Amino acid sequence: MGNTVAGAGKKKKLAKVMKIDGEIIKVKTPVKVFQVIKDYPGHVLLESKTFKQFGIRADPLDPEECLEAGNIYFLVELPKLPEKKEKPVVRAETGGSVRVKVRLAKAEVDKLIGESRDKAELTERIVEFCVKKKNAGDVGRPAVEILMAGGG
């Protein structure tokens, strides 16, 4: 018979989660990521080994992934992305007019003028031409550039 120390044969089944302020949360494993971050909206867990290797480019752990005992994880808040601003829509009301400046090559304009009978048809052809250029993904000179709009 020999001397024994209580708990010497037991391995701790804990994972450590470090918050940005340095506080360490010890969690019993097995535990899933979503169970840890449920009280921290907008936060993710990063594995410390991955974070050391990739820095801020490290991929966050999947919410269904289990934490491993003995590992250290970082609890970080995802940066908030700026909200997309909707582009203003210019609408022409009946009886009013809208002024739009369009950039087109001179040859293209001459061709459209020659093919049109009047101003209304010319306007339609220019719009169709610009839409076709945009839908074709033309990466050259922009077909349409709205520089100024106003009613009158």
TIMARFI-905331 format. One record per residue: residue in three letters; x negated, y negated, z negated of N, C-alpha, C, CB in turn. Coordinates in steps of 0.02 Angstrom, whole numbers, plus 32768, in hexadecimal, padded with zeros to 4 digits. Glycine has a CB too. Layout:
BEGIN
REC ALA X Y Z X Y Z X Y Z X Y Z .
...
END
This chain:
BEGIN
REC MET 7FD6 803A 8000 8000 8000 8000 7FD4 7FC2 8000 8030 8000 7FC4 .
REC GLY 7FEC 7F8E 801F 7FC3 7F53 8023 7FEA 7F15 8010 7FA8 7F4B 8069 .
REC ASN 7FC7 7EDF 8012 7FE7 7E9F 8003 800E 7E87 8040 7FB2 7E6A 7FED .
REC THR 8048 7E6B 8035 806F 7E4E 806B 8084 7E08 8059 80AC 7E7A 807C .
REC VAL 808A 7DE0 808C 80A2 7D9C 8082 80E8 7D99 809F 8073 7D68 80A3 .
REC ALA 8116 7D7C 807A 815C 7D79 8092 8160 7D50 80D2 8189 7D59 805C .
REC GLY 8180 7D6D 8105 818B 7D4A 8144 814F 7D4C 8172 819C 7D02 8137 .
REC ALA 811A 7D70 8162 80DE 7D71 818C 80EC 7D94 81CE 80A5 7D94 8167 .
REC GLY 8118 7DC5 81D0 8126 7DE9 820C 815A 7DC8 8239 813C 7E2E 81FC .
REC LYS 817B 7D95 821F 81B0 7D73 8245 8192 7D3D 8271 81E5 7D55 8216 .
REC LYS 81AB 7D39 82AE 8198 7D03 82DA 81CF 7CCF 82D9 818C 7D1D 8323 .
REC LYS 81BD 7C90 82D5 81F0 7C5C 82D4 8211 7C58 8319 81D2 7C18 82C0 .
REC LYS 8252 7C52 8319 8277 7C4F 8357 8292 7C08 8360 82B1 7C82 8358 .
REC LEU 8263 7BD8 8360 8277 7B92 8366 8256 7B73 83A4 8264 7B6B 8327 .
REC ALA 8279 7B44 83C1 825D 7B1A 83F6 8260 7AD3 83DB 8285 7B21 843B .
REC LYS 8231 7AAA 83F0 822F 7A65 83D9 8243 7A36 8411 81E9 7A52 83BE .
REC VAL 826E 7A07 8401 8284 79D5 8431 826F 7991 8416 82D2 79D8 843D .
REC MET 8245 796D 843C 822D 792C 8426 8254 78F5 8448 81E2 7925 8434 .
REC LYS 826F 78C7 841F 8292 788E 8439 8260 7857 844A 82C8 7874 8407 .
REC ILE 8276 7824 846F 824A 77EF 8485 822D 77C7 844B 8270 77C0 84B4 .
REC ASP 8251 77C5 8412 8239 77A0 83D8 8209 77C9 83AD 8274 778A 83AE .
REC GLY 81F9 7807 83C3 81CA 7831 839F 81EA 7862 836F 819A 7806 8379 .
REC GLU 822B 785C 8364 824E 788A 8338 824F 78D0 8359 8297 7872 832A .
REC ILE 8244 7902 8330 8244 7947 8349 8281 796C 832E 8202 796C 8335 .
REC ILE 82A5 798B 835C 82DF 79B3 834A 82CB 79FC 8354 831E 79A0 8376 .
REC LYS 82D4 7A24 8320 82C5 7A6C 8325 8307 7A90 8331 82A1 7A87 82E5 .
REC VAL 8308 7AB9 8366 8344 7ADE 8377 8335 7B29 8378 8360 7AC8 83BB .
REC LYS 8365 7B4F 835E 835E 7B98 835E 836B 7BB2 83A3 838D 7BB9 832A .
REC THR 8341 7BE0 83B9 834B 7BFF 83FB 836C 7C43 83F0 8308 7C07 8421 .
REC PRO 8390 7C5C 841F 839C 7C41 8462 83D1 7C09 845F 83B3 7C79 8492 .
REC VAL 83C4 7BD5 8486 83F2 7B9E 848C 83EC 7B83 84D3 83E4 7B66 8457 .
REC LYS 8424 7B6F 84EF 8423 7B54 8533 841A 7B09 8532 8464 7B66 8559 .
REC VAL 8400 7AEE 8568 83F0 7AA7 856E 842E 7A7C 8560 83D4 7A97 85B3 .
REC PHE 8468 7A8E 857C 84A3 7A65 8574 84B9 7A60 852C 84DC 7A81 859E .
REC GLN 84A9 7A94 8502 84BB 7A91 84BC 8490 7A5E 8496 84B2 7AD7 849C .
REC VAL 8454 7A52 84AF 8427 7A22 848F 8438 79DB 84A4 83DE 7A32 84A0 .
REC ILE 8447 79D1 84E4 8452 798D 84FD 849B 7976 84FA 843B 7989 8545 .
REC LYS 84C8 799F 84E0 850F 798C 84DE 851B 794D 84B5 8539 79C5 84C2 .
REC ASP 84F1 7941 8483 84FA 7905 8459 84D3 78C9 8474 84E3 7914 8412 .
REC TYR 84B2 78D2 84AD 8489 789D 84CB 849C 7892 8514 843D 78AE 84C6 .
REC PRO 84D4 786E 8521 84E8 7864 8567 84B4 783D 858E 852B 783F 856A .
REC GLY 84A9 7852 85CC 8478 7831 85F8 8431 7848 85EC 847C 77E7 85EF .
REC HIS 8427 787A 85C0 83E4 7893 85B1 83D9 78D7 85D2 83DA 7898 8565 .
REC VAL 839A 78E9 85DC 8387 792A 85F6 834D 7945 85CD 8373 7926 8642 .
REC LEU 8340 7985 85D4 8306 79A3 85B2 82D0 79B2 85E6 831A 79E4 858C .
REC LEU 8292 79A2 85D4 8258 79B2 85FE 822B 79E0 85D6 8233 7972 8614 .
REC GLU 8211 7A14 85F6 81E2 7A40 85D5 819F 7A1C 85D0 81DB 7A83 85FB .
REC SER 817F 7A1F 8596 8142 79F9 858B 810A 7A0D 85BB 812A 7A02 8543 .
REC LYS 8104 7A4D 85CB 80CF 7A63 85F9 80D9 7A45 863E 80CE 7AB1 85FE .
REC THR 8117 7A46 8656 8127 7A2A 8697 811D 79DE 8697 816F 7A3B 86AB .
REC PHE 8130 79BF 8660 8129 7976 865B 80E0 7962 865C 814C 795C 861B .
REC LYS 80B6 7988 863A 806E 797A 863B 8051 797F 8681 8048 79A9 860C .
REC GLN 806A 79AF 86A7 8051 79BA 86EB 806B 7988 871D 8062 7A01 8701 .
REC PHE 80AD 7979 871A 80CC 794F 874E 80E1 790A 8737 8108 7972 8768 .
REC GLY 80DE 78FC 86F7 80F1 78BA 86DD 813C 78AE 86E8 80C8 7884 86FE .
REC ILE 814C 7870 86FC 8192 785F 8704 81B4 7882 873F 8199 7814 870C .
REC ARG 818C 78A2 8769 81A8 78C7 87A2 81BE 790D 878E 8175 78CB 87DA .
REC ALA 81B5 7920 874F 81C8 7963 8737 8213 796C 873E 81B1 796E 86EE .
REC ASP 8226 79A7 8754 826E 79B5 875B 828D 79C3 8717 8279 79F2 878B .
REC PRO 82C7 79A7 8709 82E9 79B6 86CB 8301 79FE 86CA 8324 7986 86C0 .
REC LEU 8307 7A1A 868E 831F 7A5E 8688 8369 7A63 869A 8313 7A79 8641 .
REC ASP 837C 7A9B 86B6 83C2 7AA8 86C7 83EA 7AAF 8687 83C9 7AE8 86F4 .
REC PRO 8427 7A93 8684 8450 7A97 8646 845D 7ADE 862F 8491 7A74 8651 .
REC GLU 845D 7B0F 865C 846A 7B55 8649 842B 7B7B 8635 848C 7B79 8683 .
REC GLU 83F1 7B5B 863B 83B1 7B7C 862B 83A9 7B81 85DF 8375 7B55 8649 .
REC CYS 838B 7BB7 85C8 837F 7BC2 8581 833B 7BA7 856D 8385 7C0C 856F .
REC LEU 8338 7B89 8531 82F8 7B71 8517 82D2 7BAD 84FA 8302 7B3A 84E0 .
REC GLU 8290 7BAA 8500 8266 7BE1 84E8 8248 7BCE 84A4 822E 7BF1 851B .
REC ALA 8246 7C00 8478 8229 7BF5 8436 81E0 7BE3 843C 8232 7C34 840A .
REC GLY 81CA 7BB4 8413 8184 7BA0 8412 8172 7B69 8444 8159 7BDB 841F .
REC ASN 819F 7B58 8471 8192 7B24 84A2 81A8 7AE0 8489 81B5 7B34 84E5 .
REC ILE 818B 7AAC 84A7 819E 7A68 8496 81C0 7A4A 84D4 8160 7A3E 8480 .
REC TYR 81F6 7A25 84C7 821D 7A06 84FC 8224 79BC 84EC 8262 7A28 8505 .
REC PHE 822B 7993 8521 8235 794C 8517 827C 793A 852B 8203 7923 8541 .
REC LEU 829E 7914 84FF 82E2 78FC 850C 82DB 78B5 8526 830F 7900 84CC .
REC VAL 82EA 78AB 8566 82E2 7868 8585 8323 7852 85A6 82A8 7869 85B8 .
REC GLU 832C 7811 85A8 8367 77F5 85C7 8358 77E7 8610 837F 77B5 85A3 .
REC LEU 8385 77FA 863C 837C 77EC 8683 8386 77A1 868F 83AE 7815 86AD .
REC PRO 835D 7784 86BA 8366 773D 86C8 83A8 7732 86ED 832B 7721 86F2 .
REC LYS 83C8 76FA 86DE 8407 76EB 8700 83F7 76CA 8743 8433 76BB 86D4 .
REC LEU 8415 76E6 8777 840C 76CB 87BA 8439 768F 87C3 841A 7701 87F0 .
REC PRO 8421 765D 87E8 844C 7623 87F3 8489 7637 881C 8425 75EA 8817 .
REC GLU 84C1 7619 880C 84FF 7629 8830 84FA 760F 8877 853C 760C 880D .
REC LYS 8516 7637 88A6 8516 7621 88EB 854A 75EB 88F4 8524 765C 891B .
REC LYS 8536 75B5 8913 8565 757F 8921 8584 758C 8965 8542 753A 891F .
REC GLU 85C4 7585 8967 85E6 758F 89A7 85DA 7552 89D4 8632 759A 899D .
REC LYS 85D0 7560 8A13 85C5 752A 8A43 8606 7506 8A4F 85A8 7545 8A86 .
REC PRO 8604 74C5 8A53 8642 74A0 8A5F 865E 74B1 8AA4 8637 7454 8A58 .
REC VAL 869F 74B6 8AA7 86C1 74C5 8AE6 86DD 7483 8B01 86FA 74FA 8ADC .
REC VAL 86CC 7475 8B40 86E5 7439 8B60 8722 744C 8B89 86AD 7417 8B8D .
REC ARG 875A 742E 8B78 8798 743D 8B9C 87B2 73FD 8BBD 87CD 745B 8B6C .
REC ALA 87C6 7406 8BFA 87E3 73CC 8C1E 882F 73CF 8C16 87D0 73CD 8C6B .
REC GLU 884B 739A 8BFE 8893 7396 8BF6 88B1 7379 8C36 88A7 736B 8BB9 .
REC THR 88F0 7386 8C41 8913 736D 8C7D 8911 7321 8C7C 895C 7386 8C80 .
REC GLY 88FE 7305 8CB5 88FC 72BD 8CBB 88B9 729F 8CA7 8932 729F 8C92 .
REC GLY 888E 72C5 8C86 884E 72AC 8C71 8817 72C8 8C9D 8841 72BD 8C27 .
REC SER 87DA 72B4 8C8F 87A3 72D0 8CB6 876A 72DF 8C87 878D 729F 8CEE .
REC VAL 8741 730D 8C9C 8706 7320 8C76 86CA 7318 8CA3 870C 736A 8C5C .
REC ARG 8696 72FC 8C88 865A 72F0 8CB0 8625 7322 8C9A 8641 72A7 8CA9 .
REC VAL 860B 7348 8CCA 85D9 737B 8CBD 85A1 7371 8CEE 85F6 73C2 8CC1 .
REC LYS 8563 7372 8CD6 852A 736C 8D03 850E 73B2 8D0E 84F4 733B 8CE6 .
REC VAL 8505 73C5 8D4D 84EE 7407 8D5F 84AD 7401 8D87 8524 742D 8D87 .
REC ARG 847E 742D 8D78 843F 742E 8D9E 8441 7466 8DD1 8402 7436 8D6F .
REC LEU 843D 7454 8E10 843B 7484 8E46 8406 746D 8E78 8481 748C 8E69 .
REC ALA 83EA 749D 8E9B 83B9 748D 8ECF 83DE 7468 8F07 8395 74CD 8EE9 .
REC LYS 83BB 7439 8F28 83D9 7410 8F5D 83F4 743C 8F95 83A5 73DF 8F79 .
REC ALA 83D0 7470 8FA8 83E6 749C 8FDE 8428 74BF 8FCB 83B0 74D0 8FED .
REC GLU 842D 74D3 8F8B 846A 74F4 8F74 84A6 74C3 8F77 8461 750F 8F2D .
REC VAL 849A 7485 8F62 84CF 7452 8F62 84E5 7444 8FAA 84B8 7411 8F40 .
REC ASP 84B5 743B 8FD8 84C6 742E 901E 84EF 7466 903C 8486 7424 9047 .
REC LYS 84DC 74A4 902C 8501 74DD 9046 8549 74DD 902C 84DD 751E 9032 .
REC LEU 8551 74D0 8FEA 8594 74D0 8FCC 85BF 7497 8FE8 8590 74CA 8F81 .
REC ILE 85A0 745D 8FF3 85C6 7424 9010 85DC 7435 9057 859A 73E4 9011 .
REC GLY 85B1 7454 907E 85C1 7467 90C3 85F9 749A 90C8 8584 7481 90E5 .
REC GLU 85FE 74C6 9096 8631 74FA 9097 8674 74E3 907A 8618 7536 906F .
REC SER 8676 74A8 905C 86B3 7491 903A 86D9 745E 9065 86A1 7471 8FF7 .
REC ARG 871C 7460 905F 8747 7432 9084 8752 73F1 905E 878A 7453 9092 .
REC ASP 8757 73F6 901B 8763 73B9 8FF4 8741 73C0 8FAF 87B0 73AD 8FEA .
REC LYS 874A 738D 8F84 8728 738C 8F43 873F 73C5 8F16 8734 7349 8F21 .
REC ALA 877F 73D5 8F18 8799 740B 8EEE 8779 744E 8EFF 87E5 7410 8EF5 .
REC GLU 8775 745B 8F42 8756 749A 8F58 870B 749A 8F47 8760 74A3 8FA3 .
REC LEU 86EA 7461 8F4E 86A3 745C 8F3D 8698 746B 8EF3 8689 7415 8F4D .
REC THR 86C4 7450 8EC9 86BF 745C 8E81 86C6 74A7 8E72 86F5 7434 8E5B .
REC GLU 86F7 74C7 8E91 8702 750F 8E87 86C5 7536 8E9C 8740 7526 8EAD .
REC ARG 86A9 7525 8ED6 866E 7549 8EF0 8631 7541 8EC2 865E 7531 8F37 .
REC ILE 8629 7505 8EA8 85F0 74F9 8E7A 85F8 7523 8E3B 85EA 74AD 8E68 .
REC VAL 8634 7523 8E1F 8641 754B 8DE3 8635 7595 8DF1 8689 7540 8DC9 .
REC GLU 8650 75AF 8E29 8646 75F5 8E3B 85FB 7604 8E43 866B 7606 8E7C .
REC PHE 85D7 75D8 8E64 8590 75E2 8E6F 856A 75E6 8E2C 8573 75A8 8E9A .
REC CYS 857A 75B8 8E00 8559 75B6 8DBF 8568 75F5 8D95 856D 7578 8D98 .
REC VAL 85A7 760B 8D97 85BA 7647 8D72 8596 7684 8D8D 8607 7651 8D75 .
REC LYS 8591 7689 8DD1 856E 76C1 8DEF 8525 76C2 8DDA 8574 76BE 8E3B .
REC LYS 8504 7687 8DDA 84BE 7682 8DC7 84B5 7697 8D7E 84A4 763A 8DD1 .
REC LYS 84E3 7680 8D53 84DE 7690 8D0C 84E8 76DB 8D01 8511 7668 8CE4 .
REC ASN 851B 76F9 8D21 8529 7740 8D19 84F2 776C 8D36 856B 7751 8D39 .
REC ALA 84CF 7753 8D68 8499 7779 8D87 845B 7778 8D5B 8489 775D 8DCC .
REC GLY 845C 774F 8D27 8422 774C 8CFA 83E6 772B 8D1A 8410 7790 8CE3 .
REC ASP 83F3 76FA 8D44 83BD 76D6 8D66 8390 76B5 8D32 83D9 76A2 8D98 .
REC VAL 8350 76C9 8D30 8323 76AF 8CFE 82FB 7673 8D17 82F3 76E4 8CE8 .
REC GLY 8308 7660 8D53 82E5 7626 8D6F 8302 75E6 8D54 82E9 7626 8DBC .
REC ARG 8302 75B3 8D7D 831E 7573 8D6B 8367 7579 8D58 8315 7540 8DA4 .
REC PRO 837D 755A 8D22 83C3 7563 8D0D 83F4 7548 8D42 83CF 753F 8CCB .
REC ALA 8427 7570 8D4E 8458 755C 8D80 8484 7524 8D65 8483 7598 8D95 .
REC VAL 8495 7527 8D25 84C0 74F5 8D08 84A1 74DC 8CC8 8507 7510 8CFC .
REC GLU 849F 749C 8CC1 8489 747F 8C82 84B8 7445 8C74 843D 7468 8C86 .
REC ILE 84E1 744D 8C41 8510 7419 8C30 84EB 73E5 8C08 854E 7435 8C09 .
REC LEU 84E4 73AB 8C24 84BF 7376 8C04 84EB 7344 8BE0 8494 7352 8C36 .
REC MET 8528 733B 8BFA 8553 7309 8BDC 859B 731C 8BEA 8544 72C2 8BF7 .
REC ALA 85C6 7314 8BB9 860D 7321 8BC4 8634 72EA 8BA2 8622 7367 8BA9 .
REC GLY 866A 72D8 8BC0 8694 72A5 8BA1 86D6 72A1 8BC5 8672 7261 8BA2 .
REC GLY 8708 7286 8BA5 874A 7280 8BC3 8755 7239 8BDB 8782 7293 8B91 .
REC GLY 8784 7230 8C05 878E 71EC 8C1C 87C6 71E9 8C48 8753 71D1 8C3C .
END
